Amino acid sequence: MVIEANAAGHRTLACHLLVLAKDGVPDGSHLRLEDSSGLEGGSVGLVLERSDTE
């Protein structure tokens, strides 16, 4: 997988990941990134999910 983005896109992704990493966020919480949620048209959707199991 390759994540291609400009600087602003990488900062946005980092912020999304930090939200999922916060204390108190339950296992299984997720964020869906799709065209309709700010990805550039034609981009492949991405799901970021927290998993606290090893």
HELIX and SHEET records of a PDB file:
HELIX    1   1 ALA A    7  ALA A   21  1                                  15    
HELIX    2   2 ASP A   35  SER A   37  5                                   3    
SHEET    1   A 2 HIS A  30  LEU A  33  0                                        
SHEET    2   A 2 LEU A  46  GLU A  49 -1                                        
END                                                                             
